[in-house]
C-alpha cells in the first residue's frame, strides 16, 4: 500500500497554508512604519549664514602628544593636539560612534581644528565594558568626562570653552556626560540619532529595504529577528539626558546619510532644549561621517564646526538652516518579541533540533558497533529509503539555517555599504523560501512512508524510533520557527 503523490501534494499545500496562518497570527504584528509629515519648520529651511562657512583666518603649528589615561576598568591611549600660539584656546574631546574604533579615525579633522585654534583630544575606545551585546553608555560617558577633566587642567586651554563632540552612537553618550557635569561647556552632536538604537536601526533598515525593492516578508523576517534580540541598550531612551543637557549644542546632519531619521532626531533635540541654546545645520550630500561618498569632508563641515566653537558663547540667531532634510517614514519602534520569539527560546529550539539530528546517527552507530544491526531488526526493505529521507532532511535543514543567516548578512552588508540590487535580494529570498517548502515536503513524504510501512507490519526497533522522533521532531520545531519568521507568508 502506498500514499499517492496527489494526496501528499494536497497535504503539503494544506500545511503550507496552516504555517502561513500561524506566522500571520503569532504576535508581534508586522512592522509597517507610517509616512511622516514633516513639521513646518523643516519644509523651507533658510540657507546657512555665509560667515559660518568661512575658514578661520588664523593658522598655527601643532604639537602632538600621546599619553595613556586611566579610566574605570581600563587604560586609554590618548592623543592631544595643541595649537602653538597665544592662548588660551578652546578645546574639544572626540567621542566615538559604535564599534571598536581607535583615535586614528579622527586624525585629519583633529589636525585641521588644532591648526585653526582648537585643542583636540582623541582616544582609543575602551575594551573592557563594551561589546556587541552589552553597551553601557554611562560608562562611556564617564570616559568622556575624564578626558574633559584632563583638558581643563592643561596649560593653554580655556576651561570655560572645553566641550564634547559625539558622532552617531556618541550622540547618546555625550548628552549623558554633559548632564553629569557642568564642567562641559558645550556639545557637538554629529549624525546623532536622538531616538532609541532600536528605532534608529529599524528606520535605516526599512529605508534600505525600500531602496532594494525587497518583499514585505524580508522586512518582517528582519524586524521579528530584531524584536527577539535581548540587548538592553537597544531600548535606550535619550530624551532624559537631552533634557538634562544645559550646554549650548551644535547638531550637524548630512542629507546623504541613509542611517539617521533627520527630522525626528532634530525635533527630539528641539523639544528637549531651550530655543536659544541649540544650532542645527544640514549639509547637502554629506554622509554619516560628514564626508561625500566616504571621501573628503563636505566643504562646509569643518569651518562651521570651528567657527561655532571659537565664537562661543555667542550663537547664531538662525537656529535651523542648510539643505532640506527628507524623511519619508517615521522611526517606529520594533515590537518586543513574545517569549517564543526571543533569542533564548530560539537558541533552545535550535539546540533541541540539533540534538535530534545528532541523536539519529549516533544511536545508529552505537547499535552497529554492538553488532545488533540484524536484517530482521531493521527490515532491509523498508528502513534504508526512510533513512535516506531522514538524512536529506537533516542536510536541508542545515542548508535552510545557513541560507537564512547568509541572507541576513547580505542585507546588512548592502545596508552598511549602500550597495546591492533588487535581483540579489529577490534571489536570496527565493532560495530561503523554497528551502522551507522543500523541508515541509520532505516531512510529509517521510511521514507518509513511515505510516504505510507501519500499516504493512513494520516492527521498528528502539534506535529507529529514536532516529525518527529526533529528526522529525527537530524538523517540526524548525518549521514552526520558520512560520514565525514569515518564511511561509502569503502574499510573497
N, C-alpha and C positions, 0 to 999 in steps of 0.2 A: 504494500500500500504506500502511495506517495501523495504529497501535497502539491497540487498543480501550481505552475508559475503564476497563473492568473489570480489564484487565491492569495499567494504570497504578495503579489504586487498590490492587490487591494488592501491587504493588511498593512503593508509598509506605508501606503498612502494615507491610511487612516491614522497610523501612528505619527506620521509627519504632521498631519493636521492637529492631532492632540498635543504634540510637543509645541507646536506653534501657538496654540491657545494657552498652554501653560506658561510659555515665555511672555505672552502678552498680559496675562492676568497677574503674574507674580509681581509684587511691588519691588523696587520703586517704579513710578511711572517713567515714561520715556522723557528724555532730555530735549526740550524744544524751546530755546530762548526766544522771547518775543522781540519784534523790531523795537528799536529805540528812537524815540522822538527827541532830538537834541534840544536842550533849553535854549531860550532866545539868545543868551549871552554867547553861544557858540556858533550861531548861524552867520554872523557877519563880523568877523574879528578885524580890528584895526591893524595896520601894518606896524611892525616893530619900530620903535623910535630909532632914528639913524644913529644917534650918539651912542647907543648901546652896543653897536656892532663895529665901532672904530677900534682898531688895535691900540692898546695903551702906548703912549709916546715913549716912556722911559723903558730902557732895557738894561739888564745888569748881568755881570758874570755870576755863575752859580757855583756854590760849594756843596759837594755831595758827601754825606756821611752815612755809613751803615752801622747800626748798633743792634743789640739784642735787648728786647724789652720783656721783662717778666710780667705775665698776666695770670689770672686764676687758672691753675692747672696746666699751664703751657708757657713756652718762651717764643716770642715772635720776632723774627728778623725784620728790621725796620730801616727804611731809607729816608733820610731827611735831606731836602734840598733847600738851600738858603740863598737868597739873593745877596750879593756883596755890594752894599751901598748904605747910605744913611737911613737908618730905621727910626723907629720900629716898624716892622712890616706886618700886614695881616697874615694869617696862617690858616691852613686847611688840612684836614685829615681825610684821606680817601677810605671809604667803607665799601667793601666789595659786594658783588652780587652773588648768585648761587654758585655752588661748585667749589672745588678746592683750588682756587686761583692763588696767584702769588703777586707780589708787589710789582713785578716786571710789567704787568699789563698796563700800568699807569705811567710808564716811563716818559712817553712822548708828551702827554699833557702836563705831567708834573714838571718836566723841564721847561715847557713853554710858560707855565704860570710862574715858576720861580724866576725866569728871565724877565718877567713883567711885574715883579714886585710882590709875589706871594710865596711865603714859606709853605712847602708841601711835605706831607708825611704819607708814605705808602708802606704797608706792612703785609707780610705773609699771613694768610688766613689760618686760624687755629686748626690743629689736627684733633686735639682732644676735646670732645664735647660737641663735635659737628660731624654729621654723616648724612648719607642719602635718606635714611629712615628717621633720624632724630635730629632736630634742629632747635636749639634754644636761642631765640632771638634776643632775650635779655642777657644771656651770656656774651653774645656777640656785641651787644651794646656796652657791656662792661669793658670790653677790649677797646672800643672806640673812646670811652671816657678816659681810660688810662692814657691813651695817646694824646688826648686833649690836655690832660694834666701835665704830661711830659712837655708839650709845646709851650704851655703858658709859663713854664719855668726857664725857658731858654732865652738867652740874651738876644736882642734884636727882634723879638716877637712882641706884637701888640696883643696883650691878653684880652683886651676888650673887642678885638676883631679876629678871634680864633674860633673856627667852626668846623662843621662836618659836611662832607659830600658823600651821598649814598646813591648807588645805581641799582636798579632792579630790586633784588632781594634786600639790598642795603636800604631801600626805601621803607622797609618795615623795621630795620634796625636803628637807623639814625633818629627817627622820632622818639623811640624808647629812650635812647641816650639823652636826647635833648630835653625830654620831660623829666629825666632823672636829676639833671644838674643845671643850675643857671650859669655855670662856667662856660657853657657852649653859647657863643654869641650869635650864631646863625646856622641855618641848614640849607643845603642844596640837594634837591631830590631830582635825580636824572632817571627818566623812564620808570618812575615809581608807580606800582600798581594801585596802591591805596584801597584795594579790595582784598578779600581773603586769597591766599595762594590757590585754593581750590577753584574759586570763581575766575581768577586770572588765567589759570591753566586751561580750564574748560572753555573760556571765551576764545583764547588763542587757538585751541584745538578745533573748535567749531568753525572759526574763520578759515583755517587751513583745509578742513574737510569740504567746505563750500568751494574753496578755490580748486580743489581736486575733483569736484563733482562726485564725491563719494556717496554711495547709497545711504539712506537713513539708518539702515541696520548697522553700518560701520560706526556711526556716531553712538548708537545705543550700546554696542559692544564695548566701546572705549569708555563711555561715561559710566556704565554699570561697573566696569572694572575699576575705574577711579573711585566710585562710591564705596567700593569694598576695601579700599586701601586704609589701613588703620594708622596713618601718620597724623598725630595730633596737630602738628604745626600747619597742616593744610587748611584747618578751620580757623586760623588766627585772624582776629579782628583788629585792624589797625586804627580804627576810629578813636578809641580812648587815648592812645599815645599821641595822635594828631591833635586832639583837643587839649592835651596837656603840654603841647609844644608852643611856648610863648615867643620863641625867637622869630626874627624875620626869616622868611622862607622863599627861596627861588626854586620853582619847579620847571623843568625843561623836558619837552617831549618832541619826538620826531614823527612826522606824519607817515613815514615809510616803515614804522615799527609794527610788525604783524602780531606782536605778543601782548600789547597793552591796550585795555579799553580806555582810550584817552578821556572821553567825555565823563564817564563815571569816576575815573580816578581823580580828575581835576575838580569835579563837583564835590567829591568827598573832602578834598582839601579846602575848598572854598567854604563848605558848611562848617568845617572844624576851626577855622581861623578868623580873626577879625579882618574886616575888609582892608584895613591899612597895613596889614602885616604879611602879605604874600605878593609874589610876582610870578606870573605864568607865561611861558613863551613856547610857541610851537615852531619848529624848523621844518621847512618843506623838504621832503625826501630823506630826512635823517632816519637811520635805523635805530635799533635798540641801544647801540653804543655811541650814538650821535655821529656815526660815520655814514658815508654814502656807499651802499652796497659792500660794506665790510672794508672799504678802502680808507682814504683820508677823512678826517673830521669835516663836517659841513662847515663852510667858511665862517658862519656867524656864531658858532657854538663857543669857542674859547674866548673871543673878545667879549661876548655877552657875560660869560662867567666872571672874567677878570674885572670888567667894569663894574659889575654889580657888587662884588666883594670889596674892591678898593673904594667904592663910593658909599659904603655903609657909614653911618646909619641912614643916609638919605636914600629914598626909594622912589621909583618912577610912579607918577600918578596913573599911568596906563597899566592896569592890573593884569589884563589878559590881552595878548597880541600875537601876531605871526600868521602862519599859514593855517587854513581852515582844517580842523581835525574831522575825520569821518569815522563814526562808529555806527554800524548798521544794526547791531543787535545788543540787547542787554547782556551784562556779565552775570548770568544766572548761576545760582548755586547748584551743585550736583547733589541730588538727594543721597543721604547716607544709606548704604545697603542694609537690608534686614540681616538677621543672624545667618541665614543660609546663603547670603551673598557676600559675607565678609571674608577677609583673607584667611582667617583662622579656619573657618568651615571649608573654604575652598582647598586649603592645604590638607585638611583631614580627608576630604573627598579624594584628592589625588593620591594620598597615602594609601587609603583603602583600595583604590583601584589598582595601584601599583602592587600592593600586597597580593591581590587576587591574581594578577598577571604572573607574578613571580611564583606563587604557590603551585600553579599548574605544572610547569616544567620541573620544579624542584621535587614535587611529590612523585612525578613520573620517574625521574632519575633515581630517587630513593628506592622505589619499588623495583626497578630494573636491577639496581645494584644488589638487592637482596635476592634476586633470581626468582621473583614471583610473578613475572610478567608472562603468564602462560596464555596460549591461544584461547583456551576456554574461558579465561577470566576477561580478556579484553575484547573478545569477539572480533576476530580479524576482518570480518566482512563489514561491520558497522563502524567500529571505532576509528580506523585510520582517516576516512573522509571527514568525520566530525572533528578529529584532532587537527587536521589541516585548516578547517574553518576557524577553529579557535586561534590558531597561530596567526592566520591572516587578520583576524580581528584585533589581536594584540598589536601587530605592526601598524594597522590602520589607525588605531587609537593613538599610538605614539606619533604617527605622521600628523594627525589632527592637532595634537598638543603642540608639536614643533611648528606647524604652519600657523597656528594662532599666535604664538609668541613671535615668530618671524614677521607676521603681518603687522602686529602692533609696533614692533621695532621699525618696520618700514614706514609706517605713518608718522612715528615720532621723528625719524630722520628727515622725512620730507618736510615736516613742520619746522624743525630747527633750522634746516638749511634752505628753506624756501625753494625746494626743488620738487622733482617728481611730476607726473602727469596722470590724468584720469585713467588711461588704459592699465597702468600698473596697479592702481588701486582696485579697479574692477576685476582684474585678473586674480589678484590676491584674494579678494572677497569670494570670487567664484570657486577658487581652489578650496578655501575653508569650508564653504557650504556644501560643496559636492562631497568632500570627505565625510562630513557629518551625515549626509544622506547615505553614503556608501556603508558607513558603520551600522546605521539603523537597518539597512537591507541585509547586512551580514547577520545581525542579531535575529531578524525574522527568519532568514533562511536556516540558520543553525538551530533555532528553537523548533522550527517545523520538522527538521530532520531528526532531532532528538525525540520529539513526540511520536513520530512514525516508528522509530526504532523501538521505543518502549512499548508501543502497541503491538509490534511484531514479536515481542518477547525478549527484548534485550535486557540482560541482567547486568546492571552497572556495578563496577567494583567501587570500593571506598575512594581510591585515589582518582577514579574517573569522576565521581561526584564532586570531589574537591576541585578538580580542573574545571568542570562545567560551572559550578557555583562561583568559583573565583573569577573566571573570565567573563561569564555572562553578568554576574553581579557587578563587577568593576565597570563593565561597559554600560550597564544601566545607569550607574552613577554618573558616568561621563556624559551620557545622552541627556540626563536631566539637567546637568550643569550647562551643557551646550544650549539647551532650551532656554534656561535663564538668561544666558548672554545673547540670545536672539539669533542663533545660527539656523533655526527653523522658521524664522519670522516670515510673515506674509503681510504686505507685499514685499518685493525684493528689497 
